[in-house]
Amino acid sequence: MEQNLPLEASPSDRENAPGFQTVGSSLPRVDALAKVTGKARYPGDFLFADQLTMKVLFAHRPHAIIHAIHLEEALAVPGVVMILTAKDVPNNEYGLGVADQPVLCGPGSSKPFADRVRFEGDQVALVIAENERAAVQALKAIRVDYEDLPVVTDVEEAMREDAIRVHPELESNIFHHNIVRLGDVESAFSRCAVICEREYHTPVQEHAFLQPESGAAYVDKDGVITVIVAGQWAHEDQEQIAHALQIPLEKVRVIYPAIGGAFGGREDMSVQIILALAAQKLHAAGIDRPVRIVWSREESIIGHHKRHYYLLRAKWGADADGKILAAQCVMIADGGAYVYTSPKVLGNSTLLASGPYDIPNVSIDAYAVYTNNIPAGAFRGFGGPQGAFVAEMQVDALAEALGMDPVEFRMRNLFKEGSIQSMGQAIPKGVSIREVVRACALEAGWREETDGWRRPEIEQGTDPAVRRGLGFACGYKNVGFSFGYQENCAAKVVLFGDTEVKKAQLFHAGAEVGQGAHTVFAQFTAEALGLAIEKIELCLSDTAISGNSGSVSASRMTFMAGNSILGAVKAARERWEAGDRPAVGDFTYLAPKTSALDKKDGHCYPNFAYGYVAEAVQADVNTLTGEVRLRKVICADDVGKAINPTLVEGQIEGAVVQAAGYTLMENFITVNGITRTKELSTYMIPTAVDIPGQVQSIILEIPDPIGPYGARGMGEMPYIPFAPAVVDAVYQATGVHFNRFPLTAEAVLRGLGKI
């Protein structure tokens, strides 16, 4: 059963079950006890008495042709069971959007140019052994004949016609180009009172999830390859495995146990395919033993994708009354060696590069470019933080040029119901950006007076070397990938009892990556049925028992899962009324259709729903040391409906801390395609001493017209405007404009002219 209309929960027997209200309540997480007691099992915790161990031989070089792989010495190592190379992969390719990456690089496969490595984390061989010691010893014994090739790591160099080709079969390293044309930008610039033209840079970021890539695989009694792994879309993992191994989908089962963080970093493949390949080859050799792998932190850092680096050039203009008339931007994203999810990321940044503002004339060219760097892909906000950075920095520049308060300037330009986005369509109903900005600004001390908004005076501390500033920024975030993709999510609900429902089972594939999704699933089910949450049994994240949920990313899962669960409950109740015991309801929710960017002007209906956010940041800047300390962050988010308010606060606080790392300290360093920050001792992420002194969450609940109980997606929203808010605070404190980050102490001192 499929449905693409808004759903209302069935009243069920709620009138007879007072006290069972779960939606809107801060109920404990369903996985809390298991996690705090250590009973929760993550992929690396699955141990088998007869297991084998697998290790990966990474390329550790950014660009080369492999002429030969010599395995003789490695195979002679005691305890080595099998070594796999490119010739052993049935269909040696994969990729979420474009199948442009070999599973294993080297000679012997039928795929053209699969004998090349294109970044340091390309995988060359798999060693399967009785134990890790033997596997490591065998890795060291493998000899590979490489022919090193020239390297391209700079995006502008990579775009040149005579640039080194990362993929020699292609005519260009530019693999995706978005064009947006709305109105007449050049004519509008001629009418502007002020024009600001600037260049910005946003950095690479490592996900740094606590649980490195790991998992286990085996062939079950029915001949199904079973993979226990951490990911964000179990059915997509299943499809990628089946494609590479050339086997039917039903011969692959993917199970997600507890997952130690994701943030977009588990959307692409890491160990999924190679675990399944190892199980397949062992089974074919008559060795029916599970195989297990756990990556080290260094392997994790070079082995999975990163947040895109962006080069951004913008020219915006406004009239004397503070109305933005024109916005022009060129965006160049470093996609790294393979496509991954770059087109989706680029779509988001293209849309958000003009911000939540009603601008009649917009011109954007956005490029994703191949280099020999680690591939880039989804990361919390996927493209949103980069797009919002250029938009909010340009808004601040125009406000300053006009001598206008930045909140006042924003209020004169923000979206309202019916506003036309840069891609030529009216924004979906439920626009609440003005309410969000107002709530945040008032809480931060701005005054709304009859003639406009006024910034508060900031009281300085007692140390003359430490200057204090207050920054502000806002933004919006899409729910779902969209841009023509038909968002869908399946759920099944089974009702048990005689004359009344005593228990319900929910079957759903949505992943729990730490955000509390499974708790929210249970709350939706309990609320719709009028049952206590203890009567909901969850059967989750297993392709063998549930339909396709889509990815746990793009701020989509609460919205999509909620609507799918409400539909499944309704279907199950219909079967219950028809006399079925147990009563089974299957339902696939289809979100409203969107459309892809037109190739000539980019006009499309990009997304069906949005969430809105504003942030104010108070920061201290030590002008002697360059240290930036965040005193207070005020984050206002319209979540539509807070299904579990405590979980919403947790998402806000977690996003703020992660965005603080992105903005202030996470400095990912590569030299000629080789990563220099391969450990958490050299790649610094926030610890308890680095988090803001106070995070104040303002949760607005202005219902989305088609969200389940009005809910919007919100997990990414606090990330969107955070960096520009911090950079604005630093400018207000020091009078120095920074056009790039992270604002490490060294970067700040250099900007202040101290070094």
LINVEN-V141215 format. One record per residue. N is the residue number from 1. RES is the residue in three letters. PSI is psi as a letter, one per 40 degrees, with the letter a starting at -180 (* if undefined). NEAR is the number of other C-alpha atoms within 10 Angstrom. D_FIRST is the distance of its C-alpha to the first C-alpha in Angstrom with 1 decimal. Layout:
# LINVEN-V141215
N,RES,PSI,NEAR,D_FIRST + N,RES,PSI,NEAR,D_FIRST
This chain:
# LINVEN-V141215
1,MET,h,11,0.0 + 2,GLU,i,14,3.8 + 3,GLN,h,16,6.9 + 4,ASN,f,14,10.5 + 5,LEU,i,12,12.6 + 6,PRO,i,15,14.7 + 7,LEU,i,19,13.7 + 8,GLU,i,15,16.3 + 9,ALA,i,18,16.6 + 10,SER,h,17,16.9 + 11,PRO,d,12,20.7 + 12,SER,b,16,20.2 + 13,ASP,f,14,23.7 + 14,ARG,d,16,25.0 + 15,GLU,d,9,28.0 + 16,ASN,e,9,29.0 + 17,ALA,f,13,28.6 + 18,PRO,i,11,30.9 + 19,GLY,e,11,31.6 + 20,PHE,e,16,28.2 + 21,GLN,h,17,27.6 + 22,THR,d,22,26.4 + 23,VAL,h,21,25.1 + 24,GLY,e,15,28.4 + 25,SER,i,14,30.3 + 26,SER,g,14,32.0 + 27,LEU,i,17,31.0 + 28,PRO,i,13,32.3 + 29,ARG,i,18,30.2 + 30,VAL,d,19,28.5 + 31,ASP,e,16,30.2 + 32,ALA,d,13,33.5 + 33,LEU,d,12,35.6 + 34,ALA,d,12,34.7 + 35,LYS,d,14,35.6 + 36,VAL,d,9,38.8 + 37,THR,e,8,40.0 + 38,GLY,e,10,39.3 + 39,LYS,d,10,37.0 + 40,ALA,h,15,34.0 + 41,ARG,h,13,33.9 + 42,TYR,i,20,33.5 + 43,PRO,d,25,33.2 + 44,GLY,e,22,37.0 + 45,ASP,e,15,37.5 + 46,PHE,h,16,36.1 + 47,LEU,i,14,39.3 + 48,PHE,i,12,39.8 + 49,ALA,d,7,43.1 + 50,ASP,f,10,43.1 + 51,GLN,i,19,41.5 + 52,LEU,i,23,42.7 + 53,THR,i,22,43.1 + 54,MET,i,28,42.1 + 55,LYS,i,22,43.8 + 56,VAL,h,23,43.2 + 57,LEU,h,20,46.0 + 58,PHE,i,21,45.3 + 59,ALA,d,22,47.2 + 60,HIS,f,17,48.9 + 61,ARG,i,21,49.9 + 62,PRO,d,27,48.2 + 63,HIS,h,26,48.9 + 64,ALA,i,20,50.3 + 65,ILE,h,19,50.2 + 66,ILE,h,21,50.2 + 67,HIS,d,14,52.7 + 68,ALA,i,14,52.7 + 69,ILE,h,17,51.5 + 70,HIS,h,12,54.1 + 71,LEU,e,18,52.7 + 72,GLU,d,12,55.8 + 73,GLU,d,13,57.1 + 74,ALA,d,22,53.7 + 75,LEU,d,19,52.9 + 76,ALA,e,12,56.2 + 77,VAL,h,17,55.4 + 78,PRO,h,14,55.4 + 79,GLY,e,18,51.9 + 80,VAL,h,24,50.0 + 81,VAL,d,19,47.5 + 82,MET,i,18,45.9 + 83,ILE,h,23,45.8 + 84,LEU,i,19,43.1 + 85,THR,a,21,43.6 + 86,ALA,d,26,41.9 + 87,LYS,e,16,42.8 + 88,ASP,e,17,40.6 + 89,VAL,h,23,37.3 + 90,PRO,d,16,35.5 + 91,ASN,g,20,34.0 + 92,ASN,g,25,35.9 + 93,GLU,i,22,33.8 + 94,TYR,i,21,31.0 + 95,GLY,h,19,29.8 + 96,LEU,d,17,26.7 + 97,GLY,d,13,27.5 + 98,VAL,h,12,30.3 + 99,ALA,g,16,31.3 + 100,ASP,e,18,34.9 + 101,GLN,h,21,35.9 + 102,PRO,i,27,37.3 + 103,VAL,d,26,36.2 + 104,LEU,h,28,40.0 + 105,CYS,h,27,42.7 + 106,GLY,i,26,45.6 + 107,PRO,i,21,46.9 + 108,GLY,e,16,45.5 + 109,SER,i,21,41.9 + 110,SER,e,14,41.0 + 111,LYS,h,16,39.7 + 112,PRO,h,12,42.2 + 113,PHE,e,18,43.9 + 114,ALA,e,23,42.1 + 115,ASP,e,23,45.7 + 116,ARG,i,27,45.8 + 117,VAL,i,31,45.1 + 118,ARG,e,30,44.3 + 119,PHE,i,28,44.3 + 120,GLU,d,22,45.9 + 121,GLY,e,26,42.7 + 122,ASP,i,27,41.9 + 123,GLN,h,23,41.7 + 124,VAL,d,25,44.3 + 125,ALA,i,26,44.3 + 126,LEU,h,24,42.9 + 127,VAL,h,26,45.3 + 128,ILE,h,28,44.2 + 129,ALA,i,25,46.8 + 130,GLU,d,18,47.7 + 131,ASN,i,16,48.1 + 132,GLU,d,20,48.0 + 133,ARG,d,14,51.8 + 134,ALA,d,21,51.8 + 135,ALA,d,28,48.8 + 136,VAL,d,21,50.6 + 137,GLN,d,16,53.8 + 138,ALA,d,27,52.2 + 139,LEU,d,24,50.6 + 140,LYS,d,11,54.1 + 141,ALA,e,17,55.4 + 142,ILE,h,18,53.1 + 143,ARG,h,14,54.9 + 144,VAL,h,16,53.2 + 145,ASP,h,13,55.1 + 146,TYR,i,19,53.8 + 147,GLU,h,11,55.0 + 148,ASP,i,14,54.4 + 149,LEU,i,16,53.3 + 150,PRO,i,12,53.9 + 151,VAL,i,22,51.4 + 152,VAL,h,24,49.8 + 153,THR,e,22,48.6 + 154,ASP,h,17,49.3 + 155,VAL,d,23,46.6 + 156,GLU,d,14,49.1 + 157,GLU,d,14,51.0 + 158,ALA,d,23,47.8 + 159,MET,e,22,47.1 + 160,ARG,i,12,50.5 + 161,GLU,d,12,50.7 + 162,ASP,e,9,53.1 + 163,ALA,i,14,51.1 + 164,ILE,h,20,50.5 + 165,ARG,h,21,47.2 + 166,VAL,d,26,44.9 + 167,HIS,h,17,43.0 + 168,PRO,e,11,45.8 + 169,GLU,e,9,43.7 + 170,LEU,i,10,42.6 + 171,GLU,e,10,44.8 + 172,SER,i,19,44.3 + 173,ASN,e,26,43.3 + 174,ILE,h,22,41.2 + 175,PHE,e,17,37.7 + 176,HIS,h,17,35.9 + 177,HIS,h,16,37.2 + 178,ASN,h,21,35.6 + 179,ILE,h,19,37.5 + 180,VAL,h,24,37.2 + 181,ARG,h,19,39.5 + 182,LEU,h,21,39.5 + 183,GLY,a,16,42.6 + 184,ASP,g,14,46.0 + 185,VAL,d,20,46.9 + 186,GLU,d,14,50.5 + 187,SER,d,12,51.4 + 188,ALA,d,20,50.0 + 189,PHE,d,21,52.0 + 190,SER,e,13,55.2 + 191,ARG,e,15,54.5 + 192,CYS,i,18,53.9 + 193,ALA,d,17,56.5 + 194,VAL,i,19,55.4 + 195,ILE,h,21,53.7 + 196,CYS,h,16,52.8 + 197,GLU,h,15,52.4 + 198,ARG,i,15,51.6 + 199,GLU,i,15,50.3 + 200,TYR,i,18,48.1 + 201,HIS,h,20,47.0 + 202,THR,i,24,44.2 + 203,PRO,i,20,44.4 + 204,VAL,i,22,42.5 + 205,GLN,h,22,41.1 + 206,GLU,h,26,40.3 + 207,HIS,d,24,37.3 + 208,ALA,f,21,39.5 + 209,PHE,i,17,36.8 + 210,LEU,d,11,38.7 + 211,GLN,h,19,37.1 + 212,PRO,i,22,38.1 + 213,GLU,h,28,35.8 + 214,SER,i,23,35.8 + 215,GLY,a,26,33.9 + 216,ALA,i,29,34.2 + 217,ALA,i,30,32.8 + 218,TYR,i,25,33.3 + 219,VAL,h,23,32.1 + 220,ASP,a,15,30.8 + 221,LYS,e,8,31.8 + 222,ASP,e,7,29.0 + 223,GLY,e,12,30.1 + 224,VAL,h,16,27.3 + 225,ILE,h,26,28.8 + 226,THR,h,24,27.9 + 227,VAL,h,29,28.7 + 228,ILE,h,24,29.2 + 229,VAL,i,27,29.6 + 230,ALA,h,33,29.1 + 231,GLY,a,33,26.8 + 232,GLN,e,27,24.4 + 233,TRP,g,24,21.4 + 234,ALA,d,27,21.1 + 235,HIS,d,27,18.8 + 236,GLU,d,21,21.1 + 237,ASP,d,26,24.1 + 238,GLN,d,25,22.6 + 239,GLU,d,21,22.3 + 240,GLN,d,21,25.8 + 241,ILE,d,29,27.3 + 242,ALA,d,22,25.8 + 243,HIS,d,20,27.1 + 244,ALA,d,22,30.6 + 245,LEU,e,21,31.0 + 246,GLN,f,13,29.6 + 247,ILE,i,15,27.5 + 248,PRO,i,13,23.9 + 249,LEU,d,16,21.3 + 250,GLU,e,13,21.0 + 251,LYS,e,17,24.7 + 252,VAL,h,23,24.4 + 253,ARG,h,26,23.4 + 254,VAL,h,27,23.8 + 255,ILE,h,26,24.6 + 256,TYR,h,25,25.5 + 257,PRO,a,24,28.0 + 258,ALA,i,22,29.8 + 259,ILE,h,25,30.3 + 260,GLY,f,17,33.6 + 261,GLY,i,21,32.6 + 262,ALA,c,25,31.0 + 263,PHE,f,26,31.3 + 264,GLY,e,25,29.7 + 265,GLY,e,24,32.2 + 266,ARG,e,25,29.8 + 267,GLU,d,26,27.4 + 268,ASP,i,23,29.4 + 269,MET,i,23,30.6 + 270,SER,c,22,33.7 + 271,VAL,e,24,34.0 + 272,GLN,d,24,30.5 + 273,ILE,d,24,31.4 + 274,ILE,d,25,35.0 + 275,LEU,d,27,34.2 + 276,ALA,d,28,31.8 + 277,LEU,d,25,34.6 + 278,ALA,d,27,37.2 + 279,ALA,d,25,35.3 + 280,GLN,d,21,34.7 + 281,LYS,d,17,38.4 + 282,LEU,d,20,39.7 + 283,HIS,d,18,37.7 + 284,ALA,d,10,39.0 + 285,ALA,e,10,42.4 + 286,GLY,e,8,42.1 + 287,ILE,g,13,41.9 + 288,ASP,g,18,39.0 + 289,ARG,i,18,39.5 + 290,PRO,i,24,37.3 + 291,VAL,h,26,38.3 + 292,ARG,i,30,38.3 + 293,ILE,i,23,39.0 + 294,VAL,h,21,39.9 + 295,TRP,i,20,41.0 + 296,SER,i,13,44.0 + 297,ARG,d,18,43.8 + 298,GLU,d,14,45.7 + 299,GLU,d,18,43.3 + 300,SER,d,23,40.4 + 301,ILE,d,24,42.0 + 302,ILE,e,24,42.7 + 303,GLY,e,22,39.6 + 304,HIS,i,23,36.8 + 305,HIS,i,33,36.3 + 306,LYS,i,26,37.8 + 307,ARG,i,30,37.4 + 308,HIS,h,29,38.6 + 309,TYR,h,20,42.2 + 310,TYR,h,24,42.5 + 311,LEU,h,22,45.5 + 312,LEU,h,22,45.1 + 313,ARG,h,17,47.5 + 314,ALA,i,22,47.1 + 315,LYS,h,18,49.1 + 316,TRP,i,27,48.3 + 317,GLY,i,27,50.3 + 318,ALA,i,25,50.6 + 319,ASP,i,18,52.9 + 320,ALA,d,12,55.5 + 321,ASP,e,11,53.3 + 322,GLY,f,23,50.8 + 323,LYS,h,21,48.1 + 324,ILE,h,26,46.6 + 325,LEU,d,26,47.1 + 326,ALA,i,28,46.2 + 327,ALA,h,30,44.5 + 328,GLN,h,22,45.0 + 329,CYS,h,25,43.8 + 330,VAL,h,18,43.9 + 331,MET,h,26,41.8 + 332,ILE,h,24,42.4 + 333,ALA,h,28,40.2 + 334,ASP,h,30,41.4 + 335,GLY,e,35,38.5 + 336,GLY,a,31,40.6 + 337,ALA,d,29,40.5 + 338,TYR,i,29,36.9 + 339,VAL,d,23,34.0 + 340,TYR,b,26,31.6 + 341,THR,f,23,29.6 + 342,SER,d,29,32.6 + 343,PRO,d,20,30.9 + 344,LYS,d,19,28.3 + 345,VAL,d,26,31.2 + 346,LEU,d,28,33.4 + 347,GLY,d,24,30.8 + 348,ASN,d,27,30.9 + 349,SER,d,26,34.6 + 350,THR,d,29,35.0 + 351,LEU,d,24,33.1 + 352,LEU,e,28,34.9 + 353,ALA,e,31,38.3 + 354,SER,e,30,38.9 + 355,GLY,a,30,37.8 + 356,PRO,f,29,36.3 + 357,TYR,i,25,39.0 + 358,ASP,g,20,39.2 + 359,ILE,h,23,41.2 + 360,PRO,e,20,41.8 + 361,ASN,h,22,43.1 + 362,VAL,h,25,41.4 + 363,SER,h,24,42.1 + 364,ILE,h,24,40.5 + 365,ASP,h,16,40.8 + 366,ALA,h,23,38.9 + 367,TYR,i,25,39.5 + 368,ALA,h,27,38.2 + 369,VAL,h,26,41.0 + 370,TYR,h,29,41.5 + 371,THR,a,31,44.3 + 372,ASN,f,29,45.5 + 373,ASN,i,30,44.4 + 374,ILE,h,31,41.6 + 375,PRO,i,26,38.3 + 376,ALA,i,29,36.7 + 377,GLY,a,29,33.1 + 378,ALA,h,25,30.9 + 379,PHE,h,27,32.8 + 380,ARG,h,25,31.8 + 381,GLY,e,27,31.6 + 382,PHE,g,29,31.4 + 383,GLY,d,29,33.8 + 384,GLY,d,29,33.9 + 385,PRO,d,29,37.1 + 386,GLN,d,33,38.9 + 387,GLY,d,29,37.9 + 388,ALA,d,31,38.7 + 389,PHE,d,32,42.0 + 390,VAL,d,28,43.3 + 391,ALA,d,27,42.1 + 392,GLU,d,27,43.5 + 393,MET,d,24,46.7 + 394,GLN,d,26,47.3 + 395,VAL,d,26,46.7 + 396,ASP,d,24,49.3 + 397,ALA,d,21,51.6 + 398,LEU,d,26,51.4 + 399,ALA,d,20,51.9 + 400,GLU,d,13,54.9 + 401,ALA,d,16,56.4 + 402,LEU,e,18,56.1 + 403,GLY,f,11,57.5 + 404,MET,i,18,54.4 + 405,ASP,h,17,52.7 + 406,PRO,d,22,49.5 + 407,VAL,d,24,47.3 + 408,GLU,d,18,48.9 + 409,PHE,d,23,48.2 + 410,ARG,d,24,44.6 + 411,MET,d,19,44.2 + 412,ARG,e,16,45.6 + 413,ASN,e,19,43.0 + 414,LEU,i,20,39.7 + 415,PHE,i,21,36.5 + 416,LYS,i,18,35.7 + 417,GLU,h,13,33.0 + 418,GLY,e,14,32.8 + 419,SER,i,20,34.7 + 420,ILE,h,18,34.3 + 421,GLN,i,26,33.5 + 422,SER,d,32,35.5 + 423,MET,e,23,32.8 + 424,GLY,e,20,33.3 + 425,GLN,i,14,30.4 + 426,ALA,h,15,30.4 + 427,ILE,i,23,29.1 + 428,PRO,i,19,25.9 + 429,LYS,i,16,26.8 + 430,GLY,f,21,27.8 + 431,VAL,h,25,30.9 + 432,SER,e,25,33.0 + 433,ILE,d,26,35.4 + 434,ARG,d,20,38.4 + 435,GLU,d,18,37.8 + 436,VAL,d,24,37.3 + 437,VAL,d,27,40.5 + 438,ARG,d,19,42.4 + 439,ALA,d,21,41.5 + 440,CYS,d,25,42.4 + 441,ALA,d,26,45.6 + 442,LEU,d,14,46.9 + 443,GLU,d,16,46.4 + 444,ALA,e,22,48.2 + 445,GLY,e,15,51.2 + 446,TRP,i,19,50.8 + 447,ARG,h,16,52.3 + 448,GLU,h,15,50.7 + 449,GLU,i,8,53.8 + 450,THR,d,6,54.4 + 451,ASP,e,7,55.2 + 452,GLY,a,14,52.4 + 453,TRP,i,20,51.4 + 454,ARG,h,17,54.0 + 455,ARG,i,18,53.7 + 456,PRO,i,13,55.2 + 457,GLU,h,10,58.4 + 458,ILE,h,14,57.8 + 459,GLU,h,9,60.4 + 460,GLN,i,13,61.7 + 461,GLY,a,11,62.6 + 462,THR,e,8,66.1 + 463,ASP,h,8,66.1 + 464,PRO,e,9,67.1 + 465,ALA,e,13,65.5 + 466,VAL,h,21,62.0 + 467,ARG,i,21,60.5 + 468,ARG,h,24,57.5 + 469,GLY,i,25,54.9 + 470,LEU,h,27,51.8 + 471,GLY,i,26,49.1 + 472,PHE,i,28,46.0 + 473,ALA,i,31,42.9 + 474,CYS,i,33,39.4 + 475,GLY,a,32,36.2 + 476,TYR,i,26,32.5 + 477,LYS,h,32,29.6 + 478,ASN,i,26,26.3 + 479,VAL,h,24,22.9 + 480,GLY,i,27,21.2 + 481,PHE,d,23,22.6 + 482,SER,b,24,21.5 + 483,PHE,f,20,24.2 + 484,GLY,e,15,21.7 + 485,TYR,h,15,19.3 + 486,GLN,g,15,15.7 + 487,GLU,h,24,15.2 + 488,ASN,i,22,12.0 + 489,CYS,h,28,11.5 + 490,ALA,i,27,9.4 + 491,ALA,i,27,10.3 + 492,LYS,h,26,10.5 + 493,VAL,h,28,12.8 + 494,VAL,h,25,14.9 + 495,LEU,h,25,17.4 + 496,PHE,i,17,20.8 + 497,GLY,a,13,23.6 + 498,ASP,c,12,25.3 + 499,THR,d,9,25.7 + 500,GLU,i,10,24.4 + 501,VAL,h,20,22.3 + 502,LYS,d,13,24.7 + 503,LYS,i,19,22.7 + 504,ALA,i,27,19.3 + 505,GLN,h,18,18.2 + 506,LEU,h,23,16.2 + 507,PHE,h,24,15.1 + 508,HIS,i,27,15.2 + 509,ALA,e,32,16.9 + 510,GLY,h,31,18.6 + 511,ALA,i,29,22.3 + 512,GLU,h,24,25.1 + 513,VAL,e,24,27.9 + 514,GLY,e,15,30.1 + 515,GLN,e,20,28.6 + 516,GLY,e,22,27.2 + 517,ALA,d,20,23.5 + 518,HIS,d,25,22.9 + 519,THR,d,21,24.9 + 520,VAL,d,23,22.8 + 521,PHE,d,26,19.6 + 522,ALA,d,27,21.4 + 523,GLN,d,28,22.6 + 524,PHE,d,27,19.3 + 525,THR,d,29,18.0 + 526,ALA,d,23,21.4 + 527,GLU,d,23,21.6 + 528,ALA,d,26,18.3 + 529,LEU,e,27,19.3 + 530,GLY,f,23,23.0 + 531,LEU,i,25,24.0 + 532,ALA,i,20,26.8 + 533,ILE,d,22,25.6 + 534,GLU,e,12,27.6 + 535,LYS,e,15,25.1 + 536,ILE,h,22,22.3 + 537,GLU,h,16,22.2 + 538,LEU,h,18,21.0 + 539,CYS,h,16,19.9 + 540,LEU,i,20,19.8 + 541,SER,f,28,20.5 + 542,ASP,h,22,20.3 + 543,THR,e,25,18.5 + 544,ALA,e,15,18.9 + 545,ILE,e,14,16.8 + 546,SER,i,20,14.2 + 547,GLY,i,22,11.8 + 548,ASN,h,20,13.3 + 549,SER,e,27,14.3 + 550,GLY,i,23,16.6 + 551,SER,i,25,20.2 + 552,VAL,g,28,22.0 + 553,SER,i,27,24.1 + 554,ALA,f,26,24.6 + 555,SER,f,24,24.4 + 556,ARG,e,24,20.6 + 557,MET,d,26,19.5 + 558,THR,d,26,20.2 + 559,PHE,d,24,18.5 + 560,MET,d,29,15.3 + 561,ALA,d,29,15.1 + 562,GLY,d,28,16.0 + 563,ASN,d,34,13.2 + 564,SER,d,31,10.6 + 565,ILE,d,32,12.5 + 566,LEU,d,27,12.8 + 567,GLY,d,30,9.1 + 568,ALA,d,28,9.0 + 569,VAL,d,32,12.3 + 570,LYS,d,24,11.3 + 571,ALA,d,21,8.6 + 572,ALA,d,24,11.5 + 573,ARG,d,23,14.0 + 574,GLU,d,15,12.6 + 575,ARG,d,18,13.0 + 576,TRP,d,23,16.3 + 577,GLU,d,10,17.5 + 578,ALA,e,10,16.8 + 579,GLY,e,12,19.1 + 580,ASP,h,15,17.3 + 581,ARG,h,16,19.5 + 582,PRO,i,17,18.2 + 583,ALA,h,22,14.9 + 584,VAL,h,21,11.9 + 585,GLY,h,23,8.9 + 586,ASP,h,22,6.4 + 587,PHE,h,24,5.1 + 588,THR,h,24,6.2 + 589,TYR,h,27,8.7 + 590,LEU,h,19,10.4 + 591,ALA,i,26,13.9 + 592,PRO,i,17,16.1 + 593,LYS,i,16,17.4 + 594,THR,a,18,20.9 + 595,SER,i,15,23.5 + 596,ALA,i,16,26.0 + 597,LEU,h,19,29.7 + 598,ASP,h,14,31.7 + 599,LYS,e,12,34.3 + 600,LYS,d,10,37.2 + 601,ASP,e,17,36.7 + 602,GLY,e,23,33.6 + 603,HIS,h,20,32.1 + 604,CYS,i,21,28.3 + 605,TYR,g,22,25.7 + 606,PRO,d,28,25.7 + 607,ASN,i,25,23.5 + 608,PHE,e,20,21.3 + 609,ALA,i,25,23.1 + 610,TYR,i,27,26.3 + 611,GLY,i,27,28.4 + 612,TYR,i,30,32.2 + 613,VAL,i,33,35.1 + 614,ALA,i,30,38.9 + 615,GLU,i,33,41.5 + 616,ALA,h,29,45.2 + 617,VAL,h,27,47.2 + 618,GLN,h,27,50.7 + 619,ALA,i,28,52.4 + 620,ASP,h,24,55.9 + 621,VAL,h,23,57.5 + 622,ASN,h,21,60.5 + 623,THR,e,19,62.6 + 624,LEU,d,13,64.8 + 625,THR,e,14,62.2 + 626,GLY,e,21,59.2 + 627,GLU,h,19,56.9 + 628,VAL,h,24,54.1 + 629,ARG,h,20,53.1 + 630,LEU,h,23,50.1 + 631,ARG,d,17,51.4 + 632,LYS,h,19,48.4 + 633,VAL,h,26,44.9 + 634,ILE,h,23,43.3 + 635,CYS,h,32,39.6 + 636,ALA,h,28,37.7 + 637,ASP,h,32,33.9 + 638,ASP,h,29,31.5 + 639,VAL,e,26,28.4 + 640,GLY,c,26,26.8 + 641,LYS,h,23,26.5 + 642,ALA,g,25,28.1 + 643,ILE,d,27,25.6 + 644,ASN,g,20,28.5 + 645,PRO,d,17,31.7 + 646,THR,d,17,33.6 + 647,LEU,d,22,31.0 + 648,VAL,d,22,31.1 + 649,GLU,d,19,34.9 + 650,GLY,d,15,34.7 + 651,GLN,d,20,32.7 + 652,ILE,d,26,35.2 + 653,GLU,d,21,38.2 + 654,GLY,d,18,36.9 + 655,ALA,d,22,36.1 + 656,VAL,d,26,39.5 + 657,VAL,d,22,41.3 + 658,GLN,d,21,39.6 + 659,ALA,d,22,40.2 + 660,ALA,d,25,43.8 + 661,GLY,d,23,44.2 + 662,TYR,d,28,42.9 + 663,THR,d,24,45.3 + 664,LEU,d,26,48.4 + 665,MET,e,20,48.8 + 666,GLU,g,25,46.4 + 667,ASN,g,22,48.5 + 668,PHE,h,19,47.0 + 669,ILE,h,16,49.9 + 670,THR,i,15,49.9 + 671,VAL,h,9,52.9 + 672,ASN,f,14,52.6 + 673,GLY,e,23,49.1 + 674,ILE,h,20,50.1 + 675,THR,h,21,48.8 + 676,ARG,e,12,51.6 + 677,THR,g,19,49.5 + 678,LYS,e,19,47.9 + 679,GLU,i,17,48.2 + 680,LEU,e,12,47.6 + 681,SER,e,8,51.4 + 682,THR,d,13,51.6 + 683,TYR,h,18,48.2 + 684,MET,h,18,48.5 + 685,ILE,i,20,45.6 + 686,PRO,i,17,46.0 + 687,THR,a,9,47.4 + 688,ALA,d,7,48.2 + 689,VAL,e,7,51.3 + 690,ASP,e,16,49.4 + 691,ILE,i,20,46.8 + 692,PRO,i,20,47.4 + 693,GLY,d,13,49.7 + 694,GLN,h,13,47.2 + 695,VAL,h,19,43.5 + 696,GLN,h,17,42.7 + 697,SER,h,20,39.0 + 698,ILE,h,20,38.3 + 699,ILE,h,21,34.7 + 700,LEU,i,19,33.7 + 701,GLU,g,16,30.6 + 702,ILE,h,20,30.0 + 703,PRO,h,20,26.3 + 704,ASP,h,25,24.0 + 705,PRO,d,16,22.4 + 706,ILE,e,21,18.8 + 707,GLY,i,22,19.4 + 708,PRO,h,26,18.1 + 709,TYR,f,23,21.2 + 710,GLY,e,18,22.7 + 711,ALA,i,25,22.9 + 712,ARG,i,34,23.8 + 713,GLY,i,29,24.3 + 714,MET,e,30,27.9 + 715,GLY,d,28,28.9 + 716,GLU,e,28,30.6 + 717,MET,d,33,32.1 + 718,PRO,e,33,35.5 + 719,TYR,d,29,36.2 + 720,ILE,d,32,36.0 + 721,PRO,e,30,39.3 + 722,PHE,d,33,41.2 + 723,ALA,d,33,43.5 + 724,PRO,d,32,44.8 + 725,ALA,d,28,45.4 + 726,VAL,d,28,47.5 + 727,VAL,d,30,49.3 + 728,ASP,d,28,50.1 + 729,ALA,d,25,51.5 + 730,VAL,d,28,53.7 + 731,TYR,d,18,54.9 + 732,GLN,d,19,55.7 + 733,ALA,d,23,57.7 + 734,THR,e,20,59.6 + 735,GLY,e,12,59.5 + 736,VAL,h,15,58.3 + 737,HIS,h,15,55.3 + 738,PHE,h,20,53.2 + 739,ASN,e,17,50.9 + 740,ARG,i,18,49.5 + 741,PHE,i,21,48.6 + 742,PRO,i,25,48.5 + 743,LEU,g,26,51.4 + 744,THR,i,18,53.2 + 745,ALA,d,19,56.8 + 746,GLU,d,15,58.2 + 747,ALA,d,19,56.1 + 748,VAL,d,27,57.1 + 749,LEU,d,18,60.8 + 750,ARG,d,12,60.8 + 751,GLY,d,17,59.3 + 752,LEU,e,17,62.0 + 753,GLY,f,9,64.6 + 754,LYS,e,13,65.7 + 755,ILE,*,9,65.3
